[in-house]
Amino acid sequence: MNPPPNLNRLARLYRWMEIASFGPWLWWCRCAFLREITGCRRALVLGEGDGRFAARLLRVNAQVEIDAVDASEAMLCALVRRAGPHAGRVAVHCGDIRLWEPAGPPYDLIVTHFFLDFLTGEEVQALAVKLHKAVTPSSMWVVSEFAVPEGWFGRLAARPVVGGLYWAFGWLTGLTVRTLPDHLAALQSSGFRLVKRRAWLRGLLVSELWST
């Protein structure tokens, strides 16, 4: 098993790197199904980055409690800072999600925004199987990801963009993964059901809402 990428030195720059490369699109992608999850009470947020989405979720949902798992201590610190007065409803766990094991009551929400693409297909499959055992019968999983759509745009635009992002993150963080995992097949085969899906930028970005 390769070590997880090291995003510590990107924590303070993450937001500005994102805006410089994709403007508001990644943020819109994350928030596409925010209204659908305001009734959730126990959330598992994986690879959240600098915590902007978790902070928003805490503000719009006064009851939710979050377990945040990330291999980057700096990113988790940024998440807690952004949570501000709501930080008491966040428990952070610094570690490799491939080795981390859920504990406590089941979750009714899982959030993975631009995180599954850091894993191989086999690792996404193993993660989905593990998480299916840790959720309620009516839980939801919100996914935001890059994608390579069919057709000329996928071949000529999306594939080079995704390849460039993998190269950049490999150079900056040591990420060894170089291709997008088939998370659709992994989640479906693990017992999750796709409820809604939105595509952005001609399919380069996707927002998905899954359920058990």
C-alpha distance (Angstrom), angle and dihedral (degrees) to the residues before:
residue distance angle dihedral
M1 . . .
N2 3.80 . .
P3 3.82 117.6 .
P4 3.81 116.5 -100.5
P5 3.81 116.9 -97.5
N6 3.79 116.1 -90.3
L7 3.81 109.3 -122.5
N8 3.81 96.6 164.6
R9 3.79 95.9 108.7
L10 3.81 91.7 48.7
A11 3.81 96.0 55.5
R12 3.81 96.4 96.0
L13 3.82 93.8 40.2
Y14 3.80 99.0 40.7
R15 3.80 97.6 96.3
W16 3.79 94.2 47.1
M17 3.80 93.1 45.7
E18 3.78 88.4 53.0
I19 3.81 94.6 48.6
A20 3.80 92.4 45.7
S21 3.81 92.0 52.8
F22 3.81 104.6 34.8
G23 3.79 107.1 8.5
P24 3.83 111.3 -147.3
W25 3.81 95.9 -24.7
L26 3.80 98.4 98.1
W27 3.78 90.7 49.0
W28 3.80 92.3 49.4
C29 3.79 87.8 48.9
R30 3.81 91.7 54.3
C31 3.80 93.8 48.5
A32 3.82 97.7 44.4
F33 3.82 93.7 107.1
L34 3.79 100.5 26.7
R35 3.80 92.8 121.0
E36 3.80 91.6 54.6
I37 3.82 93.5 58.5
T38 3.80 102.6 45.2
G39 3.81 90.4 103.2
C40 3.80 95.1 58.2
R41 3.79 118.7 112.6
R42 3.82 107.9 -173.1
A43 3.80 117.6 37.7
L44 3.79 133.2 -176.2
V45 3.80 111.5 -155.0
L46 3.81 115.9 -169.4
G47 3.79 125.4 -164.0
E48 3.78 92.0 -9.4
G49 3.78 95.8 171.6
D50 3.79 114.5 -149.5
G51 3.80 94.6 -7.5
R52 3.80 103.1 -109.2
F53 3.80 94.8 131.6
A54 3.79 94.2 43.9
A55 3.81 89.6 51.4
R56 3.80 90.8 51.2
L57 3.80 91.8 48.2
L58 3.81 90.7 51.3
R59 3.81 90.7 51.4
V60 3.81 96.7 49.5
N61 3.81 95.5 39.6
A62 3.80 112.1 50.2
Q63 3.82 93.1 -175.3
V64 3.79 104.0 47.5
E65 3.80 121.5 108.6
I66 3.78 118.6 -160.3
D67 3.78 134.2 -147.9
A68 3.81 106.0 -162.7
V69 3.79 119.0 -164.6
D70 3.79 122.0 -171.0
A71 3.78 136.2 148.5
S72 3.82 90.1 -137.3
E73 3.79 116.4 82.1
A74 3.81 90.3 -167.2
M75 3.81 92.1 55.2
L76 3.80 91.0 50.1
C77 3.80 90.7 50.2
A78 3.81 88.8 51.6
L79 3.81 89.5 51.0
V80 3.80 92.5 52.8
R81 3.81 91.3 48.2
R82 3.80 91.8 51.2
A83 3.80 91.3 47.8
G84 3.80 87.5 63.2
P85 3.82 111.7 167.3
H86 3.82 90.0 8.0
A87 3.81 94.7 57.6
G88 3.81 90.4 106.1
R89 3.81 88.1 71.8
V90 3.80 92.7 57.0
A91 3.82 126.5 84.5
V92 3.80 113.7 -170.9
H93 3.79 125.6 -153.4
C94 3.80 118.0 -169.7
G95 3.76 110.0 -155.2
D96 3.78 149.5 88.2
I97 3.81 108.5 -62.6
R98 3.80 89.1 -146.9
L99 3.82 87.9 66.5
W100 3.82 100.4 30.5
E101 3.80 117.0 103.0
P102 3.84 123.6 -153.6
A103 3.78 117.3 -119.3
G104 3.77 135.5 -177.8
P105 3.82 129.3 27.9
P106 3.81 117.7 -6.2
Y107 3.79 120.5 -89.2
D108 3.78 123.4 -116.7
L109 3.82 92.7 -165.5
I110 3.79 135.6 41.5
V111 3.80 120.9 -173.5
T112 3.82 124.7 -165.9
H113 3.80 113.6 167.9
F114 3.81 112.9 -179.0
F115 3.78 90.5 -26.3
L116 3.80 107.6 105.6
D117 3.81 89.8 65.6
F118 3.83 87.3 68.7
L119 3.82 88.3 65.8
T120 3.78 135.1 68.3
G121 3.78 120.4 -114.1
E122 3.78 90.7 -103.7
E123 3.80 91.2 50.9
V124 3.81 92.3 50.3
Q125 3.80 89.0 50.3
A126 3.81 92.2 51.3
L127 3.80 91.1 46.2
A128 3.80 93.0 50.6
V129 3.81 91.8 50.1
K130 3.81 90.5 49.5
L131 3.80 94.1 47.6
H132 3.80 94.2 46.7
K133 3.80 86.8 65.6
A134 3.81 91.2 52.5
V135 3.81 101.4 52.8
T136 3.80 138.1 80.3
P137 3.83 122.5 -104.4
S138 3.82 89.4 -102.6
S139 3.79 100.9 38.8
M140 3.80 125.1 139.2
W141 3.78 131.3 -140.9
V142 3.81 118.8 -157.0
V143 3.80 114.6 -157.5
S144 3.81 130.1 -174.2
E145 3.78 116.9 -177.0
F146 3.76 148.0 153.5
A147 3.80 115.9 -106.6
V148 3.78 140.2 -173.9
P149 3.82 107.2 -134.9
E150 3.78 124.8 -153.6
G151 3.80 120.0 -94.9
W152 3.78 136.7 36.7
F153 3.81 95.5 -42.0
G154 3.77 90.9 56.2
R155 3.80 93.4 48.4
L156 3.80 99.3 40.9
A157 3.81 103.4 30.8
A158 3.81 116.6 12.3
R159 3.80 97.7 43.9
P160 3.84 94.5 51.8
V161 3.83 90.6 45.6
V162 3.80 92.5 51.4
G163 3.79 91.0 44.5
G164 3.80 90.4 51.3
L165 3.79 91.8 50.2
Y166 3.79 91.5 51.3
W167 3.80 90.2 49.6
A168 3.82 92.0 49.2
F169 3.79 94.9 47.7
G170 3.78 90.7 44.6
W171 3.79 89.5 55.2
L172 3.81 95.6 42.3
T173 3.81 101.3 39.4
G174 3.80 109.0 15.4
L175 3.81 93.5 -109.1
T176 3.81 108.7 168.9
V177 3.83 99.2 -170.2
R178 3.81 112.3 101.3
T179 3.81 106.0 174.5
L180 3.79 134.3 53.9
P181 3.81 113.2 -102.6
D182 3.79 119.9 -126.8
H183 3.79 94.0 -111.2
L184 3.82 91.9 165.7
A185 3.79 92.5 64.2
A186 3.81 92.1 41.0
L187 3.81 95.1 53.4
Q188 3.79 94.4 42.2
S189 3.79 93.9 50.0
S190 3.81 90.0 48.9
G191 3.81 94.7 58.0
F192 3.81 102.7 -91.2
R193 3.81 121.6 127.9
L194 3.81 125.3 -147.4
V195 3.83 108.8 -125.0
K196 3.80 104.4 170.4
R197 3.79 136.2 5.5
R198 3.80 132.5 -173.3
A199 3.78 126.6 -172.7
W200 3.79 125.1 -151.0
L201 3.81 133.2 -168.2
R202 3.82 93.0 16.7
G203 3.79 91.0 -50.1
L204 3.80 99.4 -48.0
L205 3.82 87.9 117.8
V206 3.80 127.5 36.7
S207 3.80 133.9 -169.8
E208 3.81 117.0 -159.9
L209 3.77 137.1 -175.4
W210 3.79 115.8 -157.2
S211 3.80 131.8 -176.1
T212 3.78 137.0 -167.4
